[in-house]
């Protein structure tokens, strides 16, 4: 590479990183240091090594499913608007109505999953996506006996988080790629107003 091209490349890199540094500083002043995937800033645990841990209980509105999620993530130093993480989830579902062929039945399921999460913060708005695998076991009780089922399926999701002075809102869609796990497909929305 010619010296002139190297200097031009260096100047172009500096020109590109300077606005991001200014935006990151503005994000920090506006409370934008909360990861894009986080539910509430108050629930975060920040470790000395820069890892941020977010954990929360999950209960579906229909009352069939309960469990928890745990996300451990970090923000790369050179990419202050990018959030990366890994999510661990555990759910128990009791007596979920489903079908096995032409037969209706109730199924108890347990699922254990892991996903990779990536998000980007644009000022007060955070957008994120996740993808991973879930292993599940189901115990279905029908008229002719017990059926045990198990499997592994893919889970995908995306969401948005908006943090304004006085409230934080969050919207997330999560989908499981297995008919037997359709009861875990969730669209959740929340508004958090501290007072």
Secondary structure, 3 states (H helix, E strand, C coil): CCHHHHHHHHHHHHHHHHHHHHHHHHHHHCCCCCCCCCCCHHHEEECCCCCEEEEEEEECCCCCEEEEEEEEEECCCCCCCEEEEEEEEEEEEEEEEEEECCEEEEEEEEEEEEEEEEEEEECCEEEEEEEEEEEEEEEEEECCEEEEEEEEEEEEEEEEEEEECCEEEEEEEEEECCHHHHHHCEEEEEEECCC
